[in-house]
Amino acid sequence: AAVETLEDMIYCLQPQIMITWPPHGLSGHADHIAASKWAKEAFNHARQGNGNFLKSLYYLAVPHSVAEALGMDGLHATVDSEISIETDVGAVREIKRAAIGCHRTQAGSSPILQRSPRMQEIFLGKEHFVRSELGDAEDVLTQLNSKMEADKCMKSSG
C-alpha cells in the first residue's frame, strides 16, 4: 500500500526529482530503510509507466568529514567526493530540530539532539545529497545548485 500511495502522489504532483533515505537508512533506522525501499520502488514504477517527468532519485547523505567531526560513528557516512549536492539550510535549522524532536522514535534517542548546540548547528545547517544510479545527469536540482554556486562566486568576487 505504501508504494501505491507514493506512486499516486508522484502522478499527482509530477516532481522532477525525489529525495529519500539511502538504502541503509543513514542511521540504520528501520523506518528510514523501509521508506527508502518504498520510494525507490515507486520511483522505478513511475519511470517505467508514464512518469517521464521524473528525472532523478536522490538520497540524503552525511559526508564522512561531517560524521567524523561530530563523532557520529554510527552513521553510514558517504565519502565526501561522492556528495552530488550540498546546500545551506541554516534558515530552517530550528524547524528541523523541532521536527526531529516531535518524531516519536527519534525524540529521546536522536544522536544529533544529544550533541551540543554548536554540533547541532553543523549537522542541521547543511543538507547533502547523492544522486542515485537512477538519476539523469541534468535535473532541476543540479541546475539550481549550479546557479547557487555561480551566485556565490559572483558575490565573493564583486
Backbone as a printed PyTorch tensor [residue, N CA C, xyz], in Angstrom:
tensor([[[  0.8120,  -1.2060,   0.0000],
         [  0.0000,   0.0000,   0.0000],
         [  0.8500,   1.2630,   0.0000]],

        [[  2.0080,   1.2280,   0.6500],
         [  2.8610,   2.4190,   0.7250],
         [  3.3880,   2.8040,  -0.6580]],

        [[  3.8140,   1.8080,  -1.4280],
         [  4.3540,   2.0900,  -2.7610],
         [  3.2640,   2.6690,  -3.6540]],

        [[  2.0740,   2.0990,  -3.6000],
         [  0.9690,   2.5930,  -4.4170],
         [  0.5960,   4.0180,  -4.0290]],

        [[  0.5930,   4.3050,  -2.7430],
         [  0.2980,   5.6670,  -2.2730],
         [  1.3430,   6.6480,  -2.7940]],

        [[  2.6080,   6.2580,  -2.7340],
         [  3.6740,   7.1230,  -3.2570],
         [  3.5230,   7.3200,  -4.7600]],

        [[  3.2040,   6.2470,  -5.4840],
         [  3.0030,   6.3750,  -6.9290],
         [  1.8640,   7.3460,  -7.2440]],

        [[  0.7770,   7.2440,  -6.4970],
         [ -0.3420,   8.1730,  -6.6890],
         [  0.1230,   9.6150,  -6.4790]],

        [[  0.9240,   9.8240,  -5.4540],
         [  1.4340,  11.1730,  -5.1680],
         [  2.3620,  11.6440,  -6.2870]],

        [[  3.1860,  10.7370,  -6.7970],
         [  4.1020,  11.0880,  -7.8890],
         [  3.3090,  11.5460,  -9.1060]],

        [[  2.2840,  10.7970,  -9.4900],
         [  1.4970,  11.1720, -10.6630],
         [  0.6990,  12.4520, -10.4290]],

        [[  0.2780,  12.6680,  -9.2070],
         [ -0.4770,  13.8790,  -8.8850],
         [  0.4340,  15.1170,  -8.9030]],

        [[  1.5880,  15.0180,  -8.2610],
         [  2.4920,  16.1680,  -8.1180],
         [  3.4510,  16.3430,  -9.2920]],

        [[  3.7650,  15.2560,  -9.9920],
         [  4.6910,  15.2400, -11.1210],
         [  6.0280,  15.9280, -10.8140]],

        [[  6.7270,  15.4580,  -9.7840],
         [  8.0230,  16.0630,  -9.4530],
         [  9.0900,  15.6830, -10.4750]],

        [[ 10.0940,  16.5320, -10.6020],
         [ 11.2360,  16.1950, -11.4540],
         [ 12.2350,  15.3310, -10.7010]],

        [[ 12.2770,  15.5010,  -9.3790],
         [ 13.1980,  14.7190,  -8.5560],
         [ 12.4530,  14.1740,  -7.3360]],

        [[ 13.0350,  13.1300,  -6.7560],
         [ 12.5620,  12.6060,  -5.4740],
         [ 13.7750,  12.5020,  -4.5680]],

        [[ 13.5610,  12.7670,  -3.2940],
         [ 14.6210,  12.6520,  -2.2910],
         [ 14.1280,  11.7010,  -1.2130]],

        [[ 14.9700,  10.7420,  -0.8550],
         [ 14.6090,   9.7760,   0.1780],
         [ 15.8510,   9.3950,   0.9780]],

        [[ 15.6440,   8.5330,   1.9350],
         [ 16.7480,   7.9840,   2.7060],
         [ 17.5540,   7.0500,   1.8160]],

        [[ 18.8380,   6.8880,   2.0780],
         [ 19.6060,   5.8900,   1.3320],
         [ 19.1560,   4.4810,   1.7280]],

        [[ 19.4770,   3.4800,   0.9310],
         [ 19.0260,   2.1200,   1.2340],
         [ 19.3870,   1.6250,   2.6410]],

        [[ 20.4980,   2.0680,   3.1900],
         [ 20.8960,   1.6470,   4.5400],
         [ 20.2430,   2.4990,   5.6260]],

        [[ 19.4360,   3.4730,   5.2240],
         [ 18.6980,   4.2900,   6.1750],
         [ 19.5170,   5.3720,   6.8500]],

        [[ 20.7590,   5.5620,   6.4750],
         [ 21.6920,   6.5400,   7.0270],
         [ 22.1160,   6.1720,   8.4440]],

        [[ 21.1410,   6.0170,   9.3150],
         [ 21.4530,   5.6370,  10.6920],
         [ 21.1520,   4.1630,  10.9380]],

        [[ 20.6090,   3.4930,   9.9300],
         [ 20.1950,   2.1130,  10.0920],
         [ 18.8030,   1.9720,  10.6800]],

        [[ 18.1030,   3.0960,  10.8670],
         [ 16.7610,   3.0830,  11.4610],
         [ 15.8080,   2.3290,  10.5230]],

        [[ 15.0580,   1.3960,  11.0880],
         [ 14.1560,   0.5550,  10.2840],
         [ 13.1400,   1.3690,   9.4870]],

        [[ 12.6290,   2.4540,  10.0630],
         [ 11.6670,   3.3050,   9.3440],
         [ 12.3120,   3.9310,   8.1180]],

        [[ 13.5700,   4.3600,   8.2550],
         [ 14.2750,   5.0050,   7.1510],
         [ 14.5460,   3.9990,   6.0310]],

        [[ 14.9210,   2.7890,   6.4130],
         [ 15.1970,   1.7430,   5.4260],
         [ 13.9290,   1.4000,   4.6500]],

        [[ 12.8160,   1.2570,   5.3580],
         [ 11.5430,   0.9520,   4.6950],
         [ 11.1220,   2.0910,   3.7670]],

        [[ 11.2340,   3.3320,   4.2350],
         [ 10.8560,   4.4870,   3.4040],
         [ 11.7050,   4.5460,   2.1410]],

        [[ 12.9940,   4.2500,   2.2640],
         [ 13.8860,   4.2480,   1.1020],
         [ 13.4600,   3.1920,   0.0860]],

        [[ 13.1750,   2.0050,   0.5740],
         [ 12.7630,   0.9000,  -0.3080],
         [ 11.4790,   1.2610,  -1.0560]],

        [[ 10.5110,   1.7870,  -0.3280],
         [  9.2350,   2.1450,  -0.9520],
         [  9.4080,   3.2730,  -1.9720]],

        [[ 10.2000,   4.2740,  -1.6200],
         [ 10.4100,   5.4070,  -2.5330],
         [ 11.1000,   4.9480,  -3.8120]],

        [[ 12.1010,   4.0920,  -3.6750],
         [ 12.8190,   3.6060,  -4.8620],
         [ 11.8920,   2.7710,  -5.7510]],

        [[ 11.0770,   1.9220,  -5.1290],
         [ 10.1120,   1.1220,  -5.8990],
         [  9.1160,   2.0170,  -6.6310]],

        [[  8.5750,   2.9970,  -5.9250],
         [  7.6020,   3.9070,  -6.5410],
         [  8.2480,   4.7010,  -7.6730]],

        [[  9.4790,   5.1430,  -7.4680],
         [ 10.2190,   5.8700,  -8.4970],
         [ 10.3690,   4.9870,  -9.7400]],

        [[ 10.8260,   3.7550,  -9.5350],
         [ 11.0130,   2.8250, -10.6630],
         [  9.7080,   2.5530, -11.3960]],

        [[  8.6420,   2.2790, -10.6520],
         [  7.3460,   2.0090, -11.2840],
         [  6.8730,   3.2110, -12.0970]],

        [[  7.0060,   4.3960, -11.5250],
         [  6.5540,   5.6070, -12.2170],
         [  7.3750,   5.8540, -13.4810]],

        [[  8.6850,   5.6410, -13.4130],
         [  9.5290,   5.8670, -14.5930],
         [  9.2340,   4.8360, -15.6790]],

        [[  8.8500,   3.6360, -15.2890],
         [  8.5120,   2.6120, -16.2760],
         [  7.1330,   2.8560, -16.8810]],

        [[  6.3060,   3.5990, -16.1600],
         [  4.9710,   3.9260, -16.6550],
         [  4.9990,   5.2520, -17.3980]],

        [[  4.1140,   6.1540, -17.0010],
         [  4.0210,   7.4600, -17.6660],
         [  4.7590,   8.5590, -16.9040]],

        [[  5.6880,   8.1770, -16.0560],
         [  6.3820,   9.1580, -15.2230],
         [  7.6340,   9.7180, -15.8440]],

        [[  7.5770,  10.0560, -17.1370],
         [  8.7670,  10.5760, -17.8040],
         [  9.1830,  11.9580, -17.3050]],

        [[  8.3560,  12.5980, -16.4810],
         [  8.7010,  13.8830, -15.8650],
         [  9.7330,  13.6840, -14.7560]],

        [[  9.8280,  12.4610, -14.2030],
         [ 10.8000,  12.1560, -13.1450],
         [ 12.1940,  12.0620, -13.7440]],

        [[ 13.1130,  12.8660, -13.2290],
         [ 14.4780,  12.8700, -13.7630],
         [ 15.4600,  12.1260, -12.8690]],

        [[ 15.3660,  12.3170, -11.5500],
         [ 16.3850,  11.7490, -10.6740],
         [ 15.8450,  11.3890,  -9.3020]],

        [[ 16.4970,  10.3970,  -8.7170],
         [ 16.2490,   9.9990,  -7.3410],
         [ 17.5120,  10.3250,  -6.5620]],

        [[ 17.3540,  11.0590,  -5.4710],
         [ 18.4830,  11.4290,  -4.6090],
         [ 18.3180,  10.7960,  -3.2410]],

        [[ 19.4640,  10.5130,  -2.6220],
         [ 19.4890,  10.0140,  -1.2540],
         [ 20.0800,  11.0800,  -0.3400]],

        [[ 19.4930,  11.2190,   0.8380],
         [ 20.0990,  12.0460,   1.8700],
         [ 21.4520,  11.4440,   2.2160]],

        [[ 22.4020,  12.2860,   2.5750],
         [ 23.7270,  11.7780,   2.9060],
         [ 24.3650,  12.6530,   3.9770]],

        [[ 25.2990,  12.0750,   4.6860],
         [ 26.1590,  12.8160,   5.6110],
         [ 27.5860,  12.5370,   5.1590]],

        [[ 28.3080,  13.5910,   4.7780],
         [ 29.6890,  13.3750,   4.3570],
         [ 30.5190,  12.7950,   5.5040]],

        [[ 31.4820,  11.9750,   5.1510],
         [ 32.3570,  11.3530,   6.1390],
         [ 33.0040,  12.4160,   7.0240]],

        [[ 33.4280,  13.5360,   6.4300],
         [ 34.0960,  14.5840,   7.2100],
         [ 33.1800,  15.1660,   8.2850]],

        [[ 31.8960,  15.2960,   7.9880],
         [ 30.9310,  15.8200,   8.9630],
         [ 30.6920,  14.7920,  10.0630]],

        [[ 30.4710,  13.5430,   9.6820],
         [ 30.2530,  12.4860,  10.6810],
         [ 31.4620,  12.3710,  11.6030]],

        [[ 32.6450,  12.4640,  11.0340],
         [ 33.8740,  12.3690,  11.8330],
         [ 34.0070,  13.5580,  12.7800]],

        [[ 33.7410,  14.7670,  12.2780],
         [ 33.8330,  15.9710,  13.1110],
         [ 32.8520,  15.9270,  14.2780]],

        [[ 31.7170,  15.2990,  14.0640],
         [ 30.6870,  15.2220,  15.0960],
         [ 30.8070,  13.9710,  15.9580]],

        [[ 31.7630,  13.0950,  15.6290],
         [ 31.9300,  11.8650,  16.3870],
         [ 30.7400,  10.9370,  16.2590]],

        [[ 30.1120,  10.9260,  15.0790],
         [ 28.9220,  10.1050,  14.8500],
         [ 29.3110,   8.8440,  14.0870]],

        [[ 29.9360,   7.9300,  14.8160],
         [ 30.4360,   6.6980,  14.2080],
         [ 29.3240,   5.7640,  13.7480]],

        [[ 28.1250,   5.9110,  14.2960],
         [ 27.0230,   5.0090,  13.9650],
         [ 26.3550,   5.2960,  12.6340]],

        [[ 26.7080,   6.4070,  12.0000],
         [ 26.0930,   6.7420,  10.7180],
         [ 26.7940,   6.0280,   9.5730]],

        [[ 26.0390,   5.7400,   8.5420],
         [ 26.6140,   5.2260,   7.3050],
         [ 26.9990,   6.4510,   6.4760]],

        [[ 28.1490,   7.0190,   6.7900],
         [ 28.5840,   8.2530,   6.1290],
         [ 29.0160,   7.9720,   4.6970]],

        [[ 28.9760,   9.0200,   3.8920],
         [ 29.3390,   8.9530,   2.4820],
         [ 30.6930,   9.6130,   2.2760]],

        [[ 31.5240,   9.0070,   1.4630],
         [ 32.8060,   9.6130,   1.1190],
         [ 32.5160,  11.0090,   0.5610]],

        [[ 33.2150,  11.9980,   1.0590],
         [ 32.9350,  13.3860,   0.6980],
         [ 32.8670,  13.6160,  -0.8150]],

        [[ 33.7470,  12.9810,  -1.5590],
         [ 33.7970,  13.2050,  -3.0110],
         [ 32.5840,  12.6220,  -3.7390]],

        [[ 31.7910,  11.7890,  -3.0650],
         [ 30.6060,  11.2110,  -3.6880],
         [ 29.3460,  12.0440,  -3.4810]],

        [[ 29.4490,  13.1260,  -2.7170],
         [ 28.3030,  14.0200,  -2.4950],
         [ 28.0100,  14.7420,  -3.8050]],

        [[ 26.7730,  14.6500,  -4.2710],
         [ 26.3780,  15.3050,  -5.5240],
         [ 25.9870,  16.7520,  -5.2990]],

        [[ 25.2680,  17.0060,  -4.2040],
         [ 24.7300,  18.3450,  -3.9230],
         [ 24.9200,  18.6510,  -2.4400]],

        [[ 25.3660,  19.8610,  -2.1440],
         [ 25.4010,  20.3700,  -0.7750],
         [ 24.6900,  21.7090,  -0.7860]],

        [[ 23.7540,  21.8910,   0.1340],
         [ 23.0200,  23.1540,   0.1640],
         [ 22.8600,  23.6580,   1.5910]],

        [[ 22.9540,  24.9540,   1.7550],
         [ 22.8260,  25.5960,   3.0560],
         [ 21.3460,  25.7010,   3.4130]],

        [[ 20.9750,  25.1210,   4.5430],
         [ 19.5900,  25.1740,   5.0100],
         [ 19.5290,  25.7630,   6.4180]],

        [[ 20.5370,  26.5860,   6.7350],
         [ 20.6080,  27.1860,   8.0620],
         [ 19.3680,  27.9720,   8.4410]],

        [[ 18.6910,  28.5270,   7.4670],
         [ 17.4920,  29.3340,   7.7410],
         [ 16.3600,  28.5040,   8.3420]],

        [[ 16.3860,  27.1930,   8.1320],
         [ 15.3190,  26.3310,   8.6700],
         [ 15.8500,  25.3460,   9.7120]],

        [[ 17.0310,  25.6190,  10.2300],
         [ 17.6570,  24.7290,  11.2080],
         [ 16.7660,  24.4720,  12.4230]],

        [[ 16.1530,  25.5120,  12.9600],
         [ 15.2950,  25.3410,  14.1480],
         [ 14.0480,  24.5140,  13.8350]],

        [[ 13.5260,  24.6760,  12.6390],
         [ 12.3660,  23.8860,  12.2230],
         [ 12.7640,  22.4150,  12.1390]],

        [[ 13.9510,  22.1400,  11.5880],
         [ 14.4340,  20.7590,  11.5060],
         [ 14.6200,  20.1640,  12.9010]],

        [[ 15.2100,  20.9410,  13.8090],
         [ 15.4270,  20.4650,  15.1770],
         [ 14.0940,  20.1180,  15.8400]],

        [[ 13.1210,  20.9980,  15.6680],
         [ 11.7940,  20.7630,  16.2580],
         [ 11.1340,  19.5310,  15.6430]],

        [[ 11.2890,  19.3430,  14.3420],
         [ 10.6910,  18.1850,  13.6690],
         [ 11.2920,  16.8800,  14.1880]],

        [[ 12.6030,  16.8540,  14.3640],
         [ 13.2490,  15.6520,  14.9050],
         [ 12.7160,  15.3750,  16.3070]],

        [[ 12.5790,  16.4260,  17.1050],
         [ 12.0860,  16.2750,  18.4710],
         [ 10.6600,  15.7690,  18.5530]],

        [[  9.8680,  16.0100,  17.5260],
         [  8.4720,  15.5710,  17.5060],
         [  8.3170,  14.1240,  17.0750]],

        [[  9.3050,  13.5840,  16.4230],
         [  9.2060,  12.2260,  15.8940],
         [  9.3060,  11.2310,  17.0380]],

        [[  8.2800,  10.4560,  17.2290],
         [  8.1560,   9.5480,  18.3730],
         [  9.3760,   8.6420,  18.5450]],

        [[  9.9060,   8.1110,  17.4470],
         [ 11.0230,   7.1710,  17.5830],
         [ 12.3830,   7.8650,  17.6060]],

        [[ 12.4010,   9.1850,  17.5070],
         [ 13.6620,   9.9180,  17.4970],
         [ 13.8670,  10.8020,  18.7360]],

        [[ 12.7790,  11.2540,  19.3180],
         [ 12.8380,  12.2800,  20.3570],
         [ 13.8550,  11.9920,  21.4580]],

        [[ 13.8260,  10.8210,  22.0470],
         [ 14.7340,  10.5450,  23.1500],
         [ 16.0620,   9.9550,  22.7390]],

        [[ 16.1490,   9.4730,  21.4930],
         [ 17.3490,   8.7380,  21.1160],
         [ 18.1350,   9.3450,  19.9610]],

        [[ 17.6900,  10.4640,  19.4250],
         [ 18.3820,  11.0470,  18.2820],
         [ 19.7950,  11.4660,  18.6720]],

        [[ 20.8070,  10.8980,  18.0050],
         [ 22.1790,  11.2580,  18.3540],
         [ 22.4700,  12.7440,  18.1460]],

        [[ 21.8150,  13.3580,  17.1820],
         [ 22.0940,  14.7760,  16.9400],
         [ 21.5050,  15.6560,  18.0350]],

        [[ 20.3470,  15.2940,  18.5680],
         [ 19.7470,  16.1090,  19.6300],
         [ 20.4910,  15.9500,  20.9540]],

        [[ 21.3600,  14.9630,  21.0430],
         [ 22.1680,  14.7670,  22.2380],
         [ 23.5000,  15.5050,  22.1480]],

        [[ 23.7670,  16.1620,  21.0230],
         [ 25.0110,  16.9090,  20.8220],
         [ 24.8470,  18.3440,  21.3120]],

        [[ 25.9750,  19.0310,  21.4130],
         [ 25.9640,  20.4310,  21.8330],
         [ 25.2610,  21.2790,  20.7730]],

        [[ 24.7790,  22.4630,  21.1530],
         [ 24.1380,  23.3440,  20.1670],
         [ 25.0440,  23.6300,  18.9590]],

        [[ 26.3410,  23.7860,  19.1700],
         [ 27.2740,  24.0540,  18.0660],
         [ 27.3280,  22.8570,  17.1100]],

        [[ 27.3660,  21.6500,  17.6680],
         [ 27.3970,  20.4510,  16.8360],
         [ 26.0760,  20.2790,  16.0810]],

        [[ 24.9710,  20.5980,  16.7310],
         [ 23.6760,  20.5400,  16.0520],
         [ 23.6500,  21.5240,  14.8900]],

        [[ 24.2380,  22.6790,  15.1010],
         [ 24.2840,  23.7010,  14.0480],
         [ 25.0270,  23.1760,  12.8180]],

        [[ 26.1470,  22.5060,  13.0560],
         [ 26.9310,  21.9400,  11.9450],
         [ 26.1040,  20.8930,  11.1930]],

        [[ 25.4630,  20.0000,  11.9400],
         [ 24.7130,  18.9080,  11.3250],
         [ 23.4440,  19.3900,  10.6300]],

        [[ 22.7170,  20.2820,  11.2650],
         [ 21.4100,  20.7030,  10.7490],
         [ 21.4820,  21.8800,   9.7770]],

        [[ 22.6410,  22.5020,   9.6360],
         [ 22.7660,  23.6980,   8.8080],
         [ 22.9490,  23.4610,   7.3270]],

        [[ 23.3040,  22.2510,   6.9650],
         [ 23.5000,  21.9270,   5.5430],
         [ 22.8620,  20.5840,   5.2560]],

        [[ 22.3780,  20.4470,   4.0450],
         [ 21.8530,  19.1630,   3.5700],
         [ 22.7830,  18.6710,   2.4700]],

        [[ 22.9800,  17.3760,   2.4390],
         [ 23.8350,  16.7390,   1.4420],
         [ 23.0450,  15.6260,   0.7680]],

        [[ 23.2620,  15.4980,  -0.5400],
         [ 22.5310,  14.5050,  -1.3160],
         [ 23.4580,  13.7890,  -2.2840]],

        [[ 23.1440,  12.5380,  -2.5320],
         [ 23.8440,  11.7410,  -3.5310],
         [ 22.8090,  11.3400,  -4.5750]],

        [[ 23.1030,  11.6440,  -5.8340],
         [ 22.1960,  11.2220,  -6.9070],
         [ 22.3620,   9.7150,  -7.0810]],

        [[ 21.2600,   9.0040,  -7.0740],
         [ 21.3110,   7.5430,  -7.1880],
         [ 21.6360,   7.1400,  -8.6160]],

        [[ 21.8320,   5.8570,  -8.7830],
         [ 22.0780,   5.3150, -10.1180],
         [ 20.8820,   5.5250, -11.0320]],

        [[ 19.7530,   5.9110, -10.4550],
         [ 18.5360,   6.1340, -11.2330],
         [ 18.4100,   7.5820, -11.7080]],

        [[ 19.4530,   8.3650, -11.5220],
         [ 19.3570,   9.7770, -11.8460],
         [ 19.9200,  10.1610, -13.1940]],

        [[ 19.3180,  11.1850, -13.7860],
         [ 19.8430,  11.7770, -15.0090],
         [ 20.9560,  12.7440, -14.6290]],

        [[ 21.8660,  12.9950, -15.5460],
         [ 22.9840,  13.8850, -15.2690],
         [ 22.5210,  15.3220, -15.0370]],

        [[ 21.4610,  15.7070, -15.6840],
         [ 20.9840,  17.0940, -15.5910],
         [ 19.5340,  17.0820, -15.1360]],

        [[ 19.2800,  17.6970, -13.9890],
         [ 17.9270,  17.8120, -13.4770],
         [ 17.7950,  19.1630, -12.7820]],

        [[ 16.6180,  19.4510, -12.3000],
         [ 16.3590,  20.7560, -11.7120],
         [ 17.2410,  21.0210, -10.4870]],

        [[ 17.5630,  20.0000,  -9.7200],
         [ 18.3880,  20.1990,  -8.5310],
         [ 19.8300,  20.5260,  -8.9030]],

        [[ 20.3810,  19.8420,  -9.8990],
         [ 21.7510,  20.1630, -10.3160],
         [ 21.8010,  21.5450, -10.9580]],

        [[ 20.7540,  21.9100, -11.6910],
         [ 20.7060,  23.2440, -12.2900],
         [ 20.6380,  24.3230, -11.2010]],

        [[ 19.8070,  24.1080, -10.2030],
         [ 19.6840,  25.0620,  -9.0960],
         [ 20.9950,  25.1620,  -8.3310]],

        [[ 21.6250,  24.0350,  -8.0650],
         [ 22.8980,  24.0420,  -7.3500],
         [ 23.9650,  24.7960,  -8.1360]],

        [[ 24.0120,  24.5930,  -9.4480],
         [ 24.9780,  25.3040, -10.2930],
         [ 24.7410,  26.8030, -10.2460]],

        [[ 23.4810,  27.2100, -10.2790],
         [ 23.1540,  28.6360, -10.2080],
         [ 23.5630,  29.2200,  -8.8620]],

        [[ 23.2990,  28.4890,  -7.7780],
         [ 23.6590,  28.9790,  -6.4500],
         [ 25.1760,  29.1100,  -6.3070]],

        [[ 25.9260,  28.1590,  -6.8550],
         [ 27.3860,  28.2190,  -6.8100],
         [ 27.8940,  29.4150,  -7.6150]],

        [[ 27.3030,  29.6490,  -8.7770],
         [ 27.6910,  30.7920,  -9.5980],
         [ 27.3880,  32.1040,  -8.8750]],

        [[ 26.2200,  32.1810,  -8.2310],
         [ 25.8650,  33.3900,  -7.4710],
         [ 26.8440,  33.6450,  -6.3460]],

        [[ 27.2860,  32.5790,  -5.6550],
         [ 28.2580,  32.7240,  -4.5730],
         [ 29.5730,  33.2750,  -5.1180]],

        [[ 30.0140,  32.7610,  -6.2650],
         [ 31.2530,  33.2210,  -6.8840],
         [ 31.1580,  34.6980,  -7.2510]],

        [[ 30.0170,  35.0830,  -7.8000],
         [ 29.8230,  36.4750,  -8.2000],
         [ 29.8680,  37.4010,  -6.9770]],

        [[ 29.2340,  36.9950,  -5.8940],
         [ 29.2210,  37.8150,  -4.6700],
         [ 30.6130,  37.9240,  -4.0590]],

        [[ 31.3770,  36.8320,  -4.0750],
         [ 32.6850,  36.8640,  -3.4490],
         [ 33.7190,  37.6070,  -4.3020]],

        [[ 33.4870,  37.6920,  -5.6170],
         [ 34.4390,  38.4090,  -6.4780],
         [ 34.0430,  39.8660,  -6.6860]],

        [[ 32.8370,  40.2180,  -6.2910],
         [ 32.3610,  41.5820,  -6.5490],
         [ 32.3290,  42.3690,  -5.3450]]])
